[in-house]
Amino acid sequence: MAFTAVSGMSGLSTLFSRAVWAAEGIADGNARRFDFGMLKNRAAELAKTPWGGAPGPLPETLANLTPQAYNDIQYDASHSLWHDIANRQLDVQFFHVGMGFKRRIRMFSVDSSSREAREIHFRPALFNYNHANVDTKQLEGKTDLGFAGFRAFRKPELARRDIVSFLGASYFRAVDETYQYGLSARGVAVNTFSNGQEEFPDFTAFWFETANANDTTFTVYALLDGPSVTGAYKFTIQCEEKRVVMDVENHLFARKDIKQLGIAPMTSMFSCGTNERRMCNTYHPQIHDSDRLAMWTGNGEWIARPLNNPQKLQFNAYQDNNPRGFGLLQLNHDFNDYQDVIGWYNKRPSLWVEPVGKWGKGAINLMEIPTTGETLDNIVCFWQPETPVKAGSEFSFHYKLYWSGLPPVRSGLARVDATRTGAGGFPEGWAPGEHFPDVWCRRFAVDFVGGDLNAAAPKGIEPVITVTSGSIRQVEILYVEPLNGYRILFDWYPSSDAVTPVDMRLFLRTRNETLSETWLYQYLPPAPDQRKYVDDRQMHPD
């Protein structure tokens, strides 16, 4: 799609005016007209010019901050964006630049009635530096230092914890009623898994529409800029009691050809869980921000795809046409299954993407990266449109993001509750040994709960299992009373020494009626020399 015609450079000077210090208030710039159309024109014009490059160096006192020192810098709540609005439901504060947050982001306050915007310039008086040992003399007069991002508060006088945070490149997060951050979203992903270098475009400016006292929804606009793409964004952020819902409109303009454009990207962490125990060498039973990728396809199929922590990077593209929704979910909220009083993984929210309008053909991409611990995000998911991205092309997408403990929509089908794997080739309750052939295989146990399983049981529940290689044997269907659900057991036997990933699909039906969502799993077989049962018991004295 070609670029649309845009107005002249007068629109650019209107968006980014030279500041004049005001007598009071934190918005101290000249009043200039602003609207979303002007921002889209700005992004289109910016795409026709070379990228400005990586951010410049920060003052030495900020560049060398440790994480602990950076966290010691706190915004002064008495200078928050809407501090002067009595009995307000919402407020906004800003993050200081420093450490790895080098991009100087411009902030603007927009009067909702007049549509006039004033810039908020950096000055040390907006922050409390506490024990960060920052030499504020190096910062005096640096009004162009900008900010690193922002965070929003619900009922700021009562709840001191923020519920929305935009910080670093185009990353942002939100919470549900637990006030616990988890996975992150991004404005856009560029060449995440391709032959090209991955790029991380930045949000370089934000415009905040002033919220009224009783508002629980606010609107913020953002300008995105990167080596290959620019963009104009409108976020309408609804801060509900139990969740945060974001309505996102974006307009993207390609500076260069892009091999892989990711829409509504999200980043999470999966170290170990019920199905993948390799990295659970810890007292925690499970460690993850999300446990599955969920997809509601254009043809109406519901898919649950458990996440992995593979030994080498894995990338999968799930083709679809006009997807109805997808997301990275954290459905297990039982503290006993994590035993973590630092990460509180039982409180982490899910993130669900609901496309608005028709997105056409493309694929939900999933990348799983090996990780040795919980501090490194290793899961990336996004929508990749089928249409190639050429320099000069324009794309627009509209979607909603739901940050909540459970996704906003669920099917009436039985759902996948948990996936477990272990040694196979012998009856349940026994173990490999002299009574059974020493033939290596892998056992899978998939639990389904809900739906109409109990009503369908008298008619017969049939598991439909397909695999891309090897064979399936020892299939069992067990009713599990504590779950009030059914466990499907089966053993996978390799047919070769190949270590190529094995794609598995499983759903339940009775006669011609589908009873469950589809379990989609990728198993990574071990090398042939590791396909054996090891008895490491020591039965003799030393």
N, C-alpha and C positions, 0 to 999 in steps of 0.2 A: 504494500500500500504506500503510495507516494506521500510525502509531506504535504500537509495542508498549508495554504498561504498564511503568513503571520504578519502582524503589524510591524512597523518600523522600530527603530532603536528607542523610541520614546517609551515604549513599554518596559524596556530593560532598566532605564533610569528610574522609572516609577517604582519598580520592584526593589531596586537596590540604590537608595539615595544616600547622599552624604549626610552624616549625622550632625545634629546640633544639640548640645546638652540642654536638657530641660531643667527647670527649677526643682521639680520633685517627681517621684515615681520612678520605677525601674525602666519603663519604656521611654527612652530619652532621645530618640531620633526624630527627624522631621516626619510629619504626617504625609503619607503618600497613598494613593489609591491602590487597592489590591482586590483581585478576585481570581478564581480558579482558571478562568480562561487566560488571564494574563500569565499565570504560572505555566500553563501548557505552552503558550507562545515562547516563554523564556526557555523552557526545556528544548523546544524545537530549534530555536536559534542557537542554543549552546551546542547542540549536536553537530552543527555545521562548522564549528571551530575546533581546533586541537584541544585535547585534554590538558588541563593545567598541571598535571603531574601529582606526585605524592606530596603530602603536606610538608611544609618547611620545618626547620628545627624549632623547638620550644626554648624558652629561657632555661638556662642550665639548672636553676633551682627546681624546675618542674620536670625536666627531661630525666633526671636521675632519681625520681621518687621510687621508693619500694612500694609494693602493694599495700603494706600496712600503713605507710605514710600517706599514700593516696586516699585510703579509706578514712583517714583521720580528717581530711578536708570535708567539711559539711556545709551545705548551703544554709544561710541564715533564714529561718522560717519567717522572720518578720519582713523579709523582702521577697516573699513568694509572689508569684505572678498575680494572683487574685486576692491577696491578703486583705485589701481594703473593702472587700465585699462582705457585708455582715451576714452571718448565718449561712455561709456558702456550703455547698455539698462537695465541691471539688476545688483542688488547687494544684499548681504546677511549680516545681523547683528545677534547678539546672545543675548539671554535673560540671565540675572543673576540668579543664584540659590538664594533661600530665601523664607521666609514665608512658604506656603504649597508646593512649588516646591523644593523638597529635593533630587530628583534623579539627580546624577551627570552624565551628558551626555557628552561623548567624541565627539569631532568634528575633521574632517580630510579634508584637501584640496587635491584633486586628479588632477594631471596633465593629461589632456585629451590625450596627445600624448604619453607620456612615461608610463602612467598608474601607476606612482609613487604617493604614498600618504604620506603626512606629517601631523602630529597631530598639532592642534591649542590648546595650553594650556592656562588655565585661568591665568590672572594677573590683578590686580586692574587698571592698566594703560589703559585697554581697555574700561573702563566705566567712566561715569561722575556721581558722587553720589549725586550731588546737595544738597537738604535739607533732604536726607534720614537718616542722622545721623548714618551712618555706620562707625564703627571703622575699618578703612582699615588696621591698624596695625595687627589685628587678621587674615587678609587675605594674608599678605605678605608671599611669598614662598610656598603658597598652590596651586601648579600647578595642583594637582589632583582634585581641587574643581570642575572643569568642568563647564558646562553651563546647563541651564534649558530647552533650546530650541532655535529656530531661527525664523527669519522672513525675507521675501524677498520683495524687492522693484522694481517697474518698473520705469524706467527713474529717478533714485535716485536723480539727481541734480535738477530736476524740481518738481517731486511729492514726498513730504516727507512722504506720508502715505504708509504703507506696504500693500501688496495685498495677501500675503500668510503667515500663522503663524502656527508653530508646537510648542505646549507648553502644558505640563502636560500629563503623562502616554503616550498613543499613539494618543492623540487628535490633530487634525489640522483643519484649516479653510482657506477659501479663499473668495475673493470678486468678484463682477462684476464691471461694470463701475461706480457704485454709491460709491465705496470705503467703503461700510458699511458691516461689518461682521454680520453674523447671526448664522445659525445652524452650528454644528460641525460634522466632520467625525472622525472615529477612525481606527486604523490599524486592530483591531480585537476585537470582544466581546466574553467573556467567561462566561457562566452560568448566563446570564442576568436575565432569568426567569426560574428557575429550583429549585430542592431541594438542590442544592449545593450553596456554597458561591460564589457570583459574584467576578470575578477577573478583575483587570485592569493592564494588562501587560504594560511594559514601552518600548519605544524606548530608547535604551541605548547608541547608537552611530550613527553618520551620516557621510557620505562621500559625498563631493560636487565636481562634475566635474567642472573644471574651465570653465566659459562661455567666449566666444569671445565678442568683443565689440558690434557687431550688433545682437547678439543672443537675442531672446525674449523667448527662451526655455532653461531650465536648467535641469540637472539630479542630483538627490540626492538619495543615498542608505541608508538604515536604518537596524539596527539590533534590533530585538524585543526579549524581555526576560520577562518571567512571571512564576508563580508557575506551570502552567500546559502546557505551550506552548512556543516555540521559533519561530523566523521567520526571513527570509531575504526578504527585500523589495527593489524594484526599482521604484522610482517616476520620471517620465518624465513630467515636469510641463511647460505647454505652457501658457505664460502670454500674452493673446491677449488684444486688446484695450477695448473690451466690456465684456470679461469673462475670466475665468481661466479654463483650461482643464488639468486634470491630468491623465496620463496613468500609471496604477498601476499594477505591477507584484509582487505577493507574493508567498513564499514557506514556509509553516508552518510545524512544527515538534512537535508532542505531547509528552510531558514528562509523562503525566498521561491520564487516561480516562477522556474525557470531555463530560458532559451531553448535553451541548448546545454550539455549536460553531457558532459565528456570523461573516459572511463575508460582507465586505463593510458596516459596521455599521455607522449609523448617529444618532445624538442626537439633539433634537430641543425643542421648548417651545410653548405650546398652552394653554393660560389662558382662553380666551373667544373670540368668533367670531360671525358671523351671526347666526350660528346654536346653539351655547352654550352660554347662557347669565348669567349663575349662578354666575360667578366670575367677572362680569363687573360692580361692584359697584364702579365706577370711572367715571371721565368725558370722558374717552377714549371709543369710540364706539367699538373698537376691540383691542385685545392685543395678538399677536402671531408672532413667527418667521416663522411658516409654517401653512398653513390652511388645507392641505390634504396630504394623501398618494396616489400617482398615480402609477399604475401598467400597464405594457404592457406585457401580458402573452405570454407564448410559443405558445398558439393556436391563438394568434392575437387579443384577447379581450383587449379593453382599459377600465380601471376601475379607477373611482375617488372615494376615500374614505375620506370624511371629518373627521377631527380630533375632539376629545372630551377631555374635562377636567372632568373626572368622579369623583364621590364621593368616589369610591374605585378602587383599581388597576384593570385594564383590560388588558388581553393578548389575541391576536388573531394570528393565523397562517394561511396564505393563500397559499394553496398547488399549486405548479406549476412544470412544466417540461421545462427546458431550457428557463428561462425567457428572454424576449427581453430588458427589462428595468424596473426600478422602482425608486422612489425618493420621498422626502418630498418637496413639492412645496409651494411657496408663490406667488400666481398669482395676488393678488389684490395689485396694486401699487399706489392707489389713497390716497393721504395724508388725504383727508376729511374723509376717513373711519377709521382713526386711531387718528388724532389730537395729535400726539406724537412728541414733538421736542427734546426729550431726547433719546428715543429708535429708532426713525425713522424706524418704522416697515414697512412703505411703500417702503423702500429702501432695505429691506433684500433679499438676493438671494435665489433661489431655488437650490437644489442639486439633480442631476439625475445620476443614475448608469447605465452604458451600459456594460453588460457582453461581454467579448471578448471570442469567442469560446463557446462550449457547457458546461453548468454548471450541466446538468442532473436534477435529481429529488430533490426536497426540498420544502422549504416554505419561503415566505416573512413574517417575524414575525413583529408584531407591539405591543408595550407595551405603554399604556397610564397610567400615574401616577397622582393622585390628586395633585394639586398645588394651593396655595393660592395667588401666585403672579408671576410676570414676571421674577424674579431673579433666579428661579429654573427651569432647564430643566426637562421636564416631559414626553417627547416623545422619544421613541427609536425604530429604525427600522433596520433590517438587513436580509440577506439571510442565512438560515440554511440548509446546505446540508443534504440529507436524510441518507447518509452513516454514520454509527456510528464512533465516534472518539475514537480510542483505543490508549493506550500508545504505542509509537513506530511507529505510523502511520504518513504518510506524505500527505499533501494536497497542491495543487497549484491552484491559481486563478488569472485571468487576467481580468481587467476591466478598464473602463474610468469613471472619475468623471467630471461632468460639473457643474461649479459654475456660474450661470447666472440667469437673471431675469425670463426668460422662459426656459423650457426644450428644448433641441436641436431637439427633434422630437415631432410632434403632429399628431394625426390622422385627416383624412378629415371629421370625424363624428362631429355632434354637441357635444359640451362639457358642462360639468356642470359648471355654472357660480357661483352659490351661493346656499346655503341651509339655510332655516329658519324654526323655529318651534315656536309653541305657542298654546294657548287654542283653542280647536275645538268644534264641535258639533252644530254650528250655521252658518247661511249663511254669506258670506263675507259682511262686512259693518254693521253687527249687533253685538251684544254681548250677552253672556249668561244672562238669566233673566227669567221673568215670561212668555214670549212668546214662550220659547223653553224648552224642558225637561232638567232637571238638571242632565244630564248623562255625566260623565267625559270622555273625550277623548283628544287626542293630534293631532294637525294639523301640516302638513309638507308642505312646499312650496319649490320646487326644480326648479331652473331656468336653462334652456338650451339655448345656443346661438351658432351661427355659423352652419357649415355644410350645408345640403340641406333642412332645415326645411321649409323655405318659399316655395320652389318648391314642397315639398311633401304635404303641407297643403291642396291643393284641393283634393288630393287623400285620405286624412284622416290620422291624426297622432294618433297613439294608444300608450298610456303608458302601459307598462307591469310591474306590481308591484307584488312582492312576499314578504311575511313576514314569520318568523319562528313561530310566535304565534300571537294570536289576529286576528282581521279582519280589512279590509280596506273598507271605505265607503266615500260617498261624493267626488268622484273623479271628478276634473274639469281640463280642458285645456284652458289656457288663453293666448292670444297673448299680449305681453307687448311691446308697441311701443318704449319706451325709450331704451329698451335693444335690440330691433329688434330680440326678441327671445320669447320663450314660457315658461310659468310657469305651472307646474303641482302641483295641490293642492289635498291633500287627508287627511282624518282623520283616525287615528289608534285607534281602540277600544280594550281594554283588554278583554280577555276571562277568566281570573282568577286573583287571588290576587298575583300571582308570580311577583317577581322583577328581574327575570332572563333576561339578555340582549336579546333584540329582533333584529335579523339581518334582514335588509330590502334591497331589490334590486329593481332597477327601470331602465328601458331603454325605448327608443322610437323606434317605427317601423311604417312602412306603408305597409300593407299587409305582405309580407315575407321579406321585406327589412329593415335591421337595420339602424336607423338614428342617433343614439347617442352612446356615451360611456356609460358604466354602472355605475350608481350611487349605491354605496354600503355604507350602513350606519348601525351603531349600536346604537339603542336607549335603554336607561336605564330607565325603568319605575319606578316611585316613589312608595313608600309604600302605601298600600290601604288607610290609614288614611289621606294621602295627596292628594288623588284623588277627589278633590272637588274644586268648584269655590268659592273664598272668596270675598265677597263684604265688603270692609273696609271703605266705605264712612261714614262720620259722618254728618248727615243732621240736627241735632238739636243743639241748642246753648249750650255752656258749663254751 
